[in-house]
């Protein structure tokens, strides 16, 4: 039965003073469980406090080899302190404390060197209130949790910043209009109200982005699939840009044939197209080329997918930034926006079962390509 790394197994066999009888691993053997397969650190001590299991994850988290830990007393094999510098095993005293205790809840503790880990413990007793048979300790690295906490803090700071500017504008203009309505001409009033309207739309878009992020992160993004004419959808976006003053010559739409019937959420597809085209128009240069064509299926036995590629002729995205494009708050070299758009785009595409990639266009600019599976409802197959 495996109780750690191969070196740890050898240590158990070679050093009687540090080893534990094979029967002590019976519980794990009966479950057919290899502790090294567990994602969290696992440390188990016997009724004398001697470590009999120290898995690979525990080695990684503590930077201590299983060979050095096995057979040693728990306090020395896993020296832990609380955030006030007190030795945790002496403080909790699992073997000499109250017999009614069943364990310790998860908490932040410190390893030698000050590295912070999440630790929880379970006391396994021969019978309720009886002597301890095992102390089972779970270890988790705090880095992933810290990244999540930092991400949440960044999100709050970004939202606060993005909301402050338009709301200040809305408050200022409305207060001015209410206090001095008669002093302004109709044209001045119209300009102020148009500014208020634009800033209100900006706040609405931000709130919509936050709701999308919440749904994506929680896996609750709902898709209402129906037939989508992807070529017509791209055409509508191009026409909107032309109507707003962009030159029609700046856009090149190339359609491959035959395109498979695409079942997707049209609103979500529009959101993806809007974001990618806006990035190409705002941050790119030259002609924005949109290629819509069939693509091989992502899964064996399924029909062809639909692929959409948006390319521009601008400076492109630096190679070192390619792997961060779809993360939260990535804005590239230019300021503006929340940096959440491409994160949402990726979430929408993946919710459809598709993929999205970024690269360098043949003309040197940025190139985004997303692929959507046909997604035909089961009742039509």
C-alpha positions as CSV (number, residue, x, y, z in Angstrom):
1,X,0.0,0.0,0.0
2,X,1.4,3.5,-0.9
3,X,1.7,5.9,1.9
4,X,3.7,8.6,0.2
5,X,6.4,8.7,-2.4
6,X,8.5,5.7,-3.4
7,X,11.3,7.1,-1.2
8,X,8.9,7.2,1.7
9,X,7.9,3.6,1.2
10,X,11.5,2.6,1.3
11,X,12.0,4.6,4.5
12,X,9.1,2.7,6.1
13,X,10.7,-0.7,5.2
14,X,14.3,0.3,6.1
15,X,13.9,2.1,9.4
16,X,12.0,0.1,12.0
17,X,12.2,2.9,14.5
18,X,10.5,5.3,12.1
19,X,8.0,2.9,10.6
20,X,4.6,1.8,11.4
21,X,3.1,-1.8,11.2
22,X,1.5,-2.5,7.8
23,X,-1.8,-3.0,9.5
24,X,-1.9,0.7,10.3
25,X,-2.5,1.4,6.7
26,X,-5.4,-1.1,6.5
27,X,-8.0,1.7,6.4
28,X,-6.4,3.2,3.3
29,X,-5.8,-0.2,1.7
30,X,-9.5,-1.2,2.1
31,X,-10.5,2.0,0.2
32,X,-8.0,1.3,-2.5
33,X,-6.7,4.8,-2.0
34,X,-3.2,6.1,-2.8
35,X,-2.6,9.3,-0.8
36,X,-0.3,10.6,-3.5
37,X,-3.3,10.9,-5.7
38,X,-5.0,13.4,-3.4
39,X,-4.9,17.0,-4.5
40,X,-4.4,18.3,-0.8
41,X,-1.6,17.5,1.6
42,X,-2.4,14.6,3.8
43,X,-0.5,13.8,7.0
44,X,-1.6,11.0,9.4
45,X,-0.2,10.3,12.8
46,X,-0.8,7.2,14.9
47,X,-1.9,6.8,18.5
48,X,1.6,7.8,19.7
49,X,1.8,10.9,17.5
50,X,4.2,9.3,15.0
51,X,3.7,10.2,11.3
52,X,2.6,7.2,9.3
53,X,1.5,9.0,6.1
54,X,3.0,12.0,4.4
55,X,1.7,12.3,0.8
56,X,3.3,14.0,-2.2
57,X,1.1,17.1,-1.9
58,X,2.3,17.5,1.7
59,X,5.9,17.2,0.5
60,X,5.2,20.0,-2.1
61,X,3.4,22.3,0.3
62,X,5.8,21.9,3.3
63,X,9.1,21.4,1.3
64,X,9.8,18.4,3.5
65,X,10.4,15.0,2.1
66,X,8.3,12.1,3.2
67,X,11.4,10.2,4.2
68,X,12.3,12.9,6.7
69,X,8.8,13.1,8.1
70,X,7.7,9.5,8.4
71,X,8.3,8.0,11.9
72,X,8.9,11.4,13.5
73,X,6.5,12.9,16.0
74,X,3.8,15.1,14.4
75,X,5.1,18.2,16.2
76,X,8.5,17.9,14.7
77,X,7.5,16.5,11.3
78,X,5.0,19.3,10.8
79,X,6.0,22.3,12.9
80,X,3.2,24.8,12.7
81,X,2.6,28.1,14.4
82,X,-0.5,30.3,14.6
83,X,-0.4,33.9,13.3
84,X,0.6,35.0,16.8
85,X,3.7,32.8,16.9
86,X,2.4,30.1,19.2
87,X,3.2,26.5,18.5
88,X,0.0,25.0,17.2
89,X,0.4,21.4,18.4
90,X,1.2,22.5,21.9
91,X,-1.7,24.9,21.8
92,X,-4.3,22.3,20.6
93,X,-2.8,19.3,22.4
94,X,-4.8,16.6,20.4
95,X,-3.6,13.7,22.5
96,X,-3.9,15.2,25.9
97,X,-6.8,17.6,25.5
98,X,-10.5,17.1,26.1
99,X,-11.7,13.7,25.0
100,X,-14.9,15.1,23.4
101,X,-13.0,17.0,20.7
102,X,-13.3,15.6,17.2
103,X,-10.8,17.9,15.4
104,X,-9.8,21.4,14.5
105,X,-11.6,23.6,11.8
106,X,-9.6,25.0,8.9
107,X,-7.4,27.9,9.8
108,X,-4.4,29.8,8.5
109,X,-1.1,28.6,10.1
110,X,2.6,29.2,9.4
111,X,5.3,26.8,8.4
112,X,8.9,27.5,9.2
113,X,10.1,30.5,7.1
114,X,6.7,32.2,7.4
115,X,4.9,30.4,4.6
116,X,1.1,30.4,5.2
117,X,-1.0,27.3,4.8
118,X,-4.6,26.2,5.4
119,X,-4.7,23.4,8.0
120,X,-7.6,21.4,9.4
121,X,-7.4,18.3,11.6
122,X,-9.6,15.3,12.4
123,X,-9.3,13.2,15.6
124,X,-10.2,9.6,15.0
125,X,-11.0,7.9,18.3
126,X,-11.3,4.2,19.1
127,X,-14.8,5.1,20.5
128,X,-16.6,8.3,21.4
129,X,-14.5,10.1,24.1
130,X,-12.0,7.2,23.9
131,X,-8.3,7.5,23.2
132,X,-7.1,8.8,19.8
133,X,-6.3,6.2,17.2
134,X,-5.3,8.6,14.4
135,X,-4.8,12.4,13.8
136,X,-5.6,13.2,10.2
137,X,-4.3,16.5,9.0
138,X,-5.2,18.2,5.7
139,X,-3.0,20.9,4.2
140,X,-3.8,23.4,1.5
141,X,-1.7,26.0,-0.2
142,X,-3.1,29.5,0.3
143,X,-1.8,30.9,-3.0
144,X,-4.9,30.0,-5.0
145,X,-7.1,31.6,-2.4
146,X,-4.9,34.7,-2.2
147,X,-5.1,35.1,-6.0
148,X,-8.9,34.9,-5.8
149,X,-9.0,37.5,-3.0
150,X,-6.7,39.8,-5.0
151,X,-8.9,39.3,-8.0
152,X,-12.0,40.3,-6.0
153,X,-10.2,43.3,-4.5
154,X,-9.1,44.4,-8.0
155,X,-12.7,43.9,-9.3
156,X,-14.1,46.1,-6.5
157,X,-11.5,48.8,-7.1
158,X,-12.1,48.7,-10.8
159,X,-15.9,48.9,-10.5
160,X,-15.6,51.8,-7.9
161,X,-13.3,53.7,-10.3
162,X,-15.5,53.1,-13.4
163,X,-18.7,54.0,-11.6
164,X,-17.3,57.1,-10.0
165,X,-16.6,59.0,-13.2
166,X,-20.0,58.6,-14.9
167,X,-22.0,59.0,-11.7
168,X,-20.1,62.2,-10.9
169,X,-20.9,63.5,-14.3
170,X,-24.6,62.5,-14.0
171,X,-24.9,64.1,-10.6
172,X,-23.1,67.3,-11.7
173,X,-25.2,67.9,-14.8
174,X,-28.5,67.1,-13.2
175,X,-27.8,69.3,-10.2
176,X,-26.8,72.1,-12.5
177,X,-29.9,71.8,-14.6
178,X,-32.2,71.7,-11.6
179,X,-30.6,74.7,-10.0
180,X,-30.2,76.9,-13.2
181,X,-32.7,75.5,-15.7
182,X,-33.8,78.9,-16.9
183,X,-30.3,80.2,-17.6
184,X,-29.5,77.6,-20.3
185,X,-30.5,77.5,-23.9
186,X,-32.3,74.5,-25.4
187,X,-29.1,73.5,-27.2
188,X,-27.1,73.6,-23.9
189,X,-29.8,71.6,-22.1
190,X,-29.8,69.0,-24.9
191,X,-26.0,68.6,-24.7
192,X,-26.1,68.1,-21.0
193,X,-28.9,65.6,-21.2
194,X,-27.1,63.7,-24.0
195,X,-24.0,63.5,-21.7
196,X,-26.2,62.2,-18.8
197,X,-27.7,59.6,-21.2
198,X,-24.3,58.5,-22.4
199,X,-23.0,58.2,-18.9
200,X,-26.1,56.3,-17.7
201,X,-25.5,53.9,-20.6
202,X,-22.0,53.4,-19.5
203,X,-23.1,52.5,-16.0
204,X,-25.7,50.1,-17.4
205,X,-23.0,48.3,-19.5
206,X,-20.8,48.0,-16.5
207,X,-23.5,46.4,-14.4
208,X,-24.3,44.0,-17.3
209,X,-20.6,43.0,-17.4
210,X,-20.6,42.4,-13.7
211,X,-23.7,40.2,-14.0
212,X,-22.1,38.3,-16.9
213,X,-18.9,37.7,-14.8
214,X,-20.9,36.5,-11.9
215,X,-22.8,34.0,-14.1
216,X,-19.7,32.8,-15.8
217,X,-17.7,32.3,-12.6
218,X,-20.6,30.4,-11.0
219,X,-21.4,28.3,-14.1
220,X,-24.9,29.8,-14.3
221,X,-24.6,31.5,-17.7
222,X,-27.9,30.6,-19.5
223,X,-28.0,30.1,-23.3
224,X,-31.2,30.3,-25.3
225,X,-30.2,28.5,-28.4
226,X,-31.9,29.2,-31.7
227,X,-30.8,29.3,-35.4
228,X,-28.2,32.1,-35.9
229,X,-27.2,33.5,-39.3
230,X,-23.7,34.4,-38.3
231,X,-22.9,36.2,-41.6
232,X,-26.0,38.5,-41.2
233,X,-25.0,39.2,-37.6
234,X,-21.5,40.3,-38.6
235,X,-23.1,42.4,-41.4
236,X,-25.3,44.3,-38.9
237,X,-22.3,45.2,-36.8
238,X,-20.4,46.5,-39.8
239,X,-23.5,48.6,-40.9
240,X,-23.7,50.1,-37.4
241,X,-20.0,51.2,-37.6
242,X,-20.5,52.7,-41.1
243,X,-23.6,54.5,-39.8
244,X,-21.6,56.0,-37.0
245,X,-19.0,57.4,-39.3
246,X,-16.5,54.7,-40.1
247,X,-15.6,54.2,-43.7
248,X,-17.2,51.1,-45.4
249,X,-13.8,50.4,-47.0
250,X,-12.3,49.7,-43.6
251,X,-14.3,46.4,-43.3
252,X,-13.8,43.2,-45.3
253,X,-16.3,40.4,-44.8
254,X,-15.3,37.0,-46.3
255,X,-17.8,34.2,-46.2
256,X,-16.8,30.5,-46.7
257,X,-19.4,28.1,-48.0
258,X,-21.2,26.0,-47.2
259,X,-21.7,27.1,-43.6
260,X,-23.3,24.6,-41.2
261,X,-26.6,25.5,-39.5
262,X,-25.6,27.2,-36.2
263,X,-27.8,26.9,-33.1
264,X,-26.6,29.4,-30.5
265,X,-27.7,32.3,-28.3
266,X,-28.0,35.2,-30.7
267,X,-27.7,37.8,-28.0
268,X,-24.5,36.2,-26.7
269,X,-23.1,35.8,-30.2
270,X,-23.8,39.5,-30.8
271,X,-22.0,40.3,-27.6
272,X,-18.9,38.4,-28.7
273,X,-18.9,40.0,-32.2
274,X,-19.4,43.5,-30.7
275,X,-16.5,43.2,-28.4
276,X,-14.1,41.7,-30.9
277,X,-15.0,44.3,-33.6
278,X,-14.8,47.1,-31.2
279,X,-11.3,46.1,-30.2
280,X,-10.2,45.8,-33.8
281,X,-11.7,49.3,-34.7
282,X,-10.5,51.1,-31.5
283,X,-7.1,49.5,-31.0
284,X,-6.2,48.3,-34.5
285,X,-5.4,50.1,-37.7
286,X,-6.1,49.6,-41.4
287,X,-8.6,47.1,-42.7
288,X,-10.6,45.0,-40.3
289,X,-11.1,41.6,-41.9
290,X,-13.8,39.1,-40.7
291,X,-13.6,35.6,-42.0
292,X,-16.6,33.3,-41.5
293,X,-16.1,29.7,-42.6
294,X,-16.8,26.1,-41.7
295,X,-14.2,24.4,-39.5
296,X,-13.6,20.8,-38.5
297,X,-15.6,19.6,-35.5
298,X,-14.0,19.7,-32.1
299,X,-15.4,16.3,-31.3
300,X,-15.4,13.1,-33.3
301,X,-18.7,12.3,-34.9
302,X,-20.1,15.8,-34.8
303,X,-20.9,18.1,-37.7
304,X,-18.6,20.9,-38.8
305,X,-18.3,24.0,-36.6
306,X,-18.5,27.6,-37.5
307,X,-15.3,29.6,-37.3
308,X,-15.1,33.4,-37.1
309,X,-11.8,35.2,-37.3
310,X,-11.4,39.0,-36.7
311,X,-8.1,40.5,-37.9
312,X,-6.7,44.0,-38.1
313,X,-3.5,45.7,-39.4
314,X,-2.5,47.5,-36.2
315,X,0.6,47.0,-34.0
316,X,-0.9,43.7,-32.6
317,X,-0.5,42.2,-29.2
318,X,3.1,41.6,-27.8
319,X,4.0,37.9,-27.5
320,X,4.5,38.2,-23.7
321,X,0.9,39.4,-23.3
322,X,-0.7,36.7,-25.4
323,X,-1.4,34.4,-22.4
324,X,-3.1,37.2,-20.4
325,X,-5.4,38.6,-23.1
326,X,-8.5,36.7,-21.7
327,X,-7.8,37.4,-18.1
328,X,-9.7,39.9,-16.0
329,X,-8.6,43.6,-16.3
330,X,-6.3,43.1,-19.3
331,X,-6.2,46.3,-21.2
332,X,-3.1,46.0,-23.3
333,X,-0.9,49.1,-23.8
334,X,-3.8,51.6,-24.0
335,X,-6.0,52.7,-21.1
336,X,-9.8,52.8,-21.2
337,X,-12.6,50.3,-20.4
338,X,-12.8,47.9,-17.6
339,X,-10.6,45.2,-19.1
340,X,-13.4,42.7,-18.6
341,X,-14.7,42.4,-22.2
342,X,-12.4,39.6,-23.5
343,X,-12.8,37.7,-20.2
344,X,-16.6,37.7,-20.8
345,X,-16.1,36.8,-24.5
346,X,-14.1,33.7,-23.5
347,X,-16.7,32.7,-21.0
348,X,-19.5,33.0,-23.5
349,X,-17.7,31.0,-26.2
350,X,-16.7,28.2,-23.8
351,X,-20.3,28.1,-22.5
352,X,-21.3,27.3,-26.1
353,X,-18.8,24.5,-26.1
354,X,-16.4,26.4,-28.4
355,X,-12.9,27.7,-28.2
356,X,-11.2,31.1,-28.7
357,X,-7.6,31.9,-29.5
358,X,-5.5,35.0,-30.1
359,X,-2.5,35.4,-32.4
360,X,-0.9,37.6,-34.9
361,X,-2.6,38.4,-38.2
362,X,-0.8,38.0,-41.5
363,X,-0.7,41.8,-41.8
364,X,0.9,42.1,-38.4
365,X,-2.1,43.1,-36.3
366,X,-4.1,41.2,-33.7
367,X,-6.2,38.2,-34.8
368,X,-9.0,36.6,-32.7
369,X,-10.5,33.4,-33.8
370,X,-13.5,31.7,-32.1
371,X,-15.2,28.5,-33.1
372,X,-18.7,27.5,-32.2
373,X,-20.1,23.9,-32.5
374,X,-23.3,23.5,-34.3
375,X,-25.2,22.9,-31.1
376,X,-28.3,21.4,-32.7
377,X,-30.9,20.6,-30.1
378,X,-31.4,16.9,-29.4
379,X,-35.0,16.8,-30.7
380,X,-33.8,17.9,-34.2
381,X,-31.0,15.3,-34.4
